Amino acid sequence: MIRPWTEEDLDPLIAMGQRFYNEAEAYNNFEFSPYRIMQSFFAVMKSTEQVGLCYDKDGIKGAIAGAIYPQFFSKGLTASELFVFVEPTTRGGVIGKRLINAFEQWANSMGARETRVGVSSAIKTDRTIGFYKTLGYCETANILRKEL
């Protein structure tokens, strides 16, 4: 059910990206770009330091992208989630947990010492933070935003 992205996933992930954009009011100051999703999709697929995974059971119901990198001050590796989205009709089940677990397994296999996830979309923020806490994550930072 959890598997790496393939080229056949591009159109469904563009459609998922549109649904994410429509729901994520925090990003409404940006114009939606299917072309940019295509660029990001292929960048993730070509990179050895990024991963794209999806939950596929009768169609893609969730997806995650992540990257691994050394800290600015250390050679120690951190893996960060770049994008995660679960279709609203399937939230509250196992899809999010399975996507995060698969991401953590990938991060571990790449030598990461930690994983980091964010909640910057403002989609059900309290519920999403609670979900991550049940998986063992703790709040370590805040993100502030200023429109220019």
C-alpha positions as CSV (number, residue, x, y, z in Angstrom):
1,M,0.0,0.0,0.0
2,I,2.9,2.4,0.7
3,R,5.1,2.6,-2.3
4,P,7.6,5.0,-3.9
5,W,6.2,7.5,-6.5
6,T,6.3,6.4,-10.1
7,E,6.0,8.5,-13.3
8,E,2.4,7.3,-13.5
9,D,1.6,9.1,-10.3
10,L,2.3,12.6,-11.7
11,D,-1.3,13.4,-12.7
12,P,-2.9,12.1,-9.5
13,L,-0.3,14.0,-7.4
14,I,-1.0,17.2,-9.4
15,A,-4.7,16.8,-8.6
16,M,-3.9,16.1,-5.0
17,G,-1.7,19.2,-4.9
18,Q,-4.6,21.3,-6.1
19,R,-6.8,19.9,-3.4
20,F,-4.1,20.6,-0.8
21,Y,-3.8,24.2,-2.1
22,N,-7.5,24.7,-2.0
23,E,-7.6,23.6,1.6
24,A,-4.4,25.2,2.8
25,E,-5.4,28.8,3.3
26,A,-1.9,29.6,4.6
27,Y,-0.7,29.4,1.1
28,N,-3.4,31.4,-0.7
29,N,-1.0,34.3,-1.2
30,F,0.7,32.1,-3.8
31,E,-0.7,31.2,-7.2
32,F,-1.2,27.4,-7.8
33,S,1.1,26.0,-10.4
34,P,0.7,22.4,-11.8
35,Y,4.0,23.0,-13.6
36,R,5.8,23.6,-10.3
37,I,4.3,20.4,-8.9
38,M,5.7,18.6,-11.9
39,Q,9.1,20.2,-11.4
40,S,9.1,19.2,-7.7
41,F,7.9,15.7,-8.5
42,F,10.7,15.0,-10.9
43,A,13.3,16.6,-8.6
44,V,12.2,14.3,-5.8
45,M,12.3,11.2,-8.1
46,K,15.8,12.0,-9.4
47,S,17.4,12.8,-6.1
48,T,19.2,10.3,-3.9
49,E,18.6,12.7,-0.9
50,Q,14.8,13.0,-1.3
51,V,12.0,10.5,-1.2
52,G,8.4,10.5,-2.5
53,L,6.0,7.9,-1.1
54,C,2.3,7.4,-1.6
55,Y,-0.5,5.3,0.0
56,D,-2.1,3.6,-3.0
57,K,-5.2,1.4,-2.4
58,D,-7.8,1.9,-5.1
59,G,-6.1,5.1,-6.0
60,I,-3.7,7.4,-4.2
61,K,-5.2,8.5,-0.9
62,G,-2.1,10.2,0.6
63,A,1.4,11.2,-0.2
64,I,4.6,12.4,1.5
65,A,7.9,13.9,0.2
66,G,10.9,14.3,2.4
67,A,14.6,15.2,2.2
68,I,17.7,14.3,4.2
69,Y,20.5,16.9,4.9
70,P,23.3,17.6,7.3
71,Q,22.7,20.3,9.9
72,F,24.3,23.7,9.2
73,F,26.5,23.2,12.2
74,S,27.1,19.4,12.1
75,K,27.6,16.4,9.8
76,G,24.7,14.7,11.6
77,L,21.8,14.1,9.3
78,T,18.2,15.2,9.7
79,A,15.3,14.1,7.5
80,S,12.5,16.6,7.1
81,E,9.0,16.2,5.6
82,L,8.6,18.6,2.7
83,F,4.9,17.8,2.0
84,V,2.4,15.4,3.4
85,F,-1.3,15.2,2.6
86,V,-4.0,12.7,3.3
87,E,-7.3,13.0,1.4
88,P,-10.0,14.5,3.7
89,T,-12.3,11.6,3.3
90,T,-9.7,9.1,4.6
91,R,-8.3,11.2,7.5
92,G,-8.4,9.7,11.0
93,G,-7.5,6.2,9.8
94,V,-4.1,4.6,9.3
95,I,-2.9,6.4,6.1
96,G,-1.1,9.3,7.8
97,K,0.6,7.0,10.3
98,R,1.7,4.6,7.6
99,L,3.1,7.4,5.5
100,I,5.1,8.8,8.5
101,N,6.3,5.4,9.5
102,A,7.5,4.7,5.9
103,F,9.2,8.1,5.9
104,E,10.9,7.4,9.2
105,Q,12.1,4.0,7.9
106,W,13.6,5.7,4.8
107,A,15.3,8.3,7.0
108,N,16.8,5.6,9.2
109,S,18.1,3.7,6.2
110,M,19.8,6.9,5.1
111,G,21.5,7.4,8.4
112,A,19.4,10.2,9.8
113,R,19.6,10.9,13.5
114,E,16.2,12.5,13.7
115,T,13.1,13.3,11.6
116,R,11.3,16.6,11.6
117,V,7.7,17.3,10.5
118,G,6.0,20.6,10.2
119,V,2.4,22.0,10.3
120,S,2.7,25.1,8.1
121,S,-0.5,24.7,6.0
122,A,-2.9,25.7,8.8
123,I,-5.0,22.6,7.9
124,K,-6.5,21.5,11.2
125,T,-3.4,22.6,13.0
126,D,-4.3,21.4,16.5
127,R,-5.5,18.0,15.3
128,T,-2.3,17.6,13.1
129,I,0.0,18.5,16.0
130,G,-1.9,16.0,18.2
131,F,-1.5,13.3,15.6
132,Y,2.3,13.9,15.4
133,K,2.6,13.8,19.2
134,T,0.9,10.4,19.3
135,L,3.8,9.2,17.0
136,G,6.4,10.5,19.4
137,Y,7.1,13.9,18.0
138,C,7.5,17.0,20.2
139,E,7.3,20.7,19.5
140,T,10.7,22.1,19.1
141,A,10.3,25.3,17.0
142,N,7.8,27.8,15.8
143,I,7.3,29.2,12.3
144,L,6.5,32.8,11.8
145,R,5.3,34.3,8.5
146,K,5.2,37.8,7.1
147,E,3.7,38.6,3.7
148,L,5.6,41.0,1.6
